[in-house]
Amino acid sequence: LQDEETRKDYDYMLDHPEEYYRHYYHYYSRRLAPKVDVRIVILVTVCAISVFQFFSWWSSYNEAINYLATVPKYRIQATEIARQQGLLNKSKEKGKNRRSKEEIREEEEEIIKDIIKTKIDIKGGYQKPKIYDILLFQILLAPFYLCKYLVWYCWWIYCFTIKGQEYGVEEKLYIIRRYMKMSQSQFDSLEDHQKEIFLERQLWIRENYEVYKREQEEELKKKMAMDPRWKRYRRWMKNEGPGRLTFIDD
């Protein structure tokens, strides 16, 4: 009875002994209530998610590097760069420093992968992870991002709405990305010639984008109509279909 709330419950029980189940509820709700601070639980959960994110992104990034190391185009270029830098000549050591063919092959593979990491800028979901992208830092930097966005938004309104300035290349690409409902990483993963086509067709203008969107939808329908797998799927839906019901008696 040292706790004030517990003393109140006790006094209430003495004044109302007939409320039997209510007394038991309050007693066990206080006894079984978690003693850990909710803030600590949230912090530990966020940290755990952040660690999982970081290592998951590193795994995806390493998978992309391992795949690129098997592509002849990139492998040949990386091997040529390694030879020019004299990194592959170390494998021809003799005497006590001589190593097995397996060790030499593994070392050459690592050299090629390191060159691919430095020479190729992987974008999108397989890009090199950055610690500022994990959930913990995103939460901590949220006020900064919010202030940055408000400053940018005020600048946008002032320049292009009030003063009526013409859009630059970056502004045009931003509007196109918003029309396409793509994230920044998704848009960055597009090839440069695709972005040039967007600019040539002036897709930052809403009417032009709607025309482009309809063209892409029509082209997709034609490709699906000519795809053998899609044809088989349509035949299956027409002849059988999922869970088709009939009234034919067996």
N, C-alpha and C positions, 0 to 999 in steps of 0.2 A: 504493500500500500504506500510505498514511497512516491510513486508517480501520481501526479495530480489527477489525470484522467481516470486512472484506476480507482482512486478514492471516490471520485464522483460516481463511478459505476457501482461501487460497493455501497455507498449511501443510498443510491437509487434502489438497489436490491433490498436493503433493509426497509425502505418505505413502500416497496411494491413487491413483496415476496411471491405474489401470485403469477408474475410474469416469468415463469420458469425458463422457457426456451429462449427468451430474450437475454437473460443473464448468461446462459451457456454460450450463446452466439458471441456476445461481447467478450466473454472470457477467452474463448479459443481464438477469436479473431485477433486479439492482442498477443496471445501466446505464440501463434503461428505466423504472425506478420513478419515479413523479411526484415532482417536487421541491417542489411547492406544498403548503402546510399544508392538511390536510383541513378544519380549522376555518375557514380563509379561504374555501374552496370552499363550505362550508355557509352561511356568512354571506352571501356574494354571491348564492347561490341563493335564500335567504330574502328578501333585499332585492329581488331581481328579481321574485319572486312577489308581494311586497307592493306594489311599484309597479304591476304589471299589475292586481292586485286593485283598487287605488284608482282608477285611470283607467277600468277596466271598470265599476265602480260609478257613477262620475261620468257615464259614457256612458249607462248605464241610467236614471239620475236625470234627465238632460237629455231623454231620449226620453219619459219620463213627463210632464215639464213641457210638451214640445212637443205631446204628445197632448192633455193637459188644456186647452191653449190653443185647441184646435179644437173642444172640447165646448161647445155653446152655453150651457149652464147656467153653467159657470165663466167663460167668456169675457165674457158679459154682466155678471156680477157684478164681474169685474176691471175692465172698461171703465167701469162706473159709479163704482167707487172711484177710478179714475184721474181721472175728470172732477171728482169732488168734491175731490180733492187738487190740481187744477189742473195735472196732469202732461201732459194732452193739449192744453192751450191753447198750449203753446210751438210747436206745429207751424204756427201762423198768423203766422209772422214775415215781414216784408216787407223790401224793399231788398236790401242786400248780404248780409244773413243769410238771405235766402230760399233754401229748398232745394227739390230736386225732389220729386215725389210719391213716388218710390220710396224716397228717403231718409226722408221723413216716415212712410211706411208701415212701414219697417224699425224706426224708432225707437219707434213706437206698439206694434209687436209685442213689442219688448224690454221696454217698460214693462208691458204686460199680463203677460208671463211673469214679470217680477220680482214683481209683485203676487201672482200665483198661488203663487210660491215662498214668500212671506212669510205668506200667508193659509191655505194648504192644507198639512196635515200628512200627507205621503205615508208610508205604512207598508208593511212587507213588503219584497220584493226590490228595489223601486224607490225606497226611502227615501233621503234625503240621506246620502251616505257620511260616516262618521266615521273619523278617522285611527286611533282606538284599536281599530277593528274589523279592521284589516289583520293579516296573519299575524305580522309582526315584533313589533308591540306586544302581540299575544296571547301570544306566547312570553315576552316580557319580563315581562308582567304575570301570567303563569301562577301563580307562587307567591302573589301577592296574591289572585287569584281562588280558589285552593285554600284559603287561610286563611279567606277570607270565607265560602266554602261550609261549611267545618267549623264555624265559629262559628254560622252560620245553622242548620245541621243540629242542633247541640247545643241551640240555642234552641227549635227545633221539637219535639224529643224532650221537653225539659223542660216546655214549655207545654202540648202537646196529648197527650202520652203519660203523663207523670208526673202533672202537675197536672190533666189532663182538661179544659182550657179549651175553649170552643166556638170553632169556626173563624170568622174574620172574612171579609169579602168577598174580600179579596186571597188569603187562604189557600184559600177555596173555589174561586176561579178557577184557582189554581195546581194543585189536585188535578184539576179538570176538564181542564185542559190536559195534564196527565200522562196521564190516561186516554185522551185523544184522540191522544196521541203527536205533538203539534205543538210546534214550536219557539216561542220567545217572540215572534219577529218575525211568524210565521204567525198566532199567536193574537191579536196586537195588530192585525193587519190585518182582523180580523172586525169587523162592525158592532156598535155598542153594543146594539142591540135583540136581536141573537143572544145576546150574553152575558147579557142580562136573562132571556131564555128559559131559558138554562142554569141560572140561579139559581132561577127560578120552579119548574123541574122538579126541583130539588135533585139535580143530576147529580154532585155531589161524593160522593154515596152510591153505592157500586158497583152495587147492585141497580138503582137508577133509571137509571144510565148504561147498563147492559146492555139494559134495555128500550128506551131511546132509540136505542141503536145498532141494535137489530133493526128498529125502526120506520124508521130512515133507510135501512137496507139494503132493506127492502121497498118503500119509496117510490122508491128508485133503480131497482129491478127494474121497477116499473110504468112509470117514465119511459122506460126503455130499451125496454120492450115496445111503447110507443106511438110511439117515435121511428122515423120512416121510414128513416133511414139504418141504424139497427140492424136493422130488418126486412129491408132489402136484404142486409145482411151475413149474417144468419142463413139467408136463402134461398140465397145464394151458397155458404155452408158446407155446406148440405144437399145442393144439387144438384151442386156441383163440388168445392169445398174445395181447399186447397193441396196440390199434389202427389198427387192421388188416383190410386191404382193399380187397374188392372182386368186381368182375364184374358181379355179379348175379343181374338180374333185379327183383325188387319186383313185 
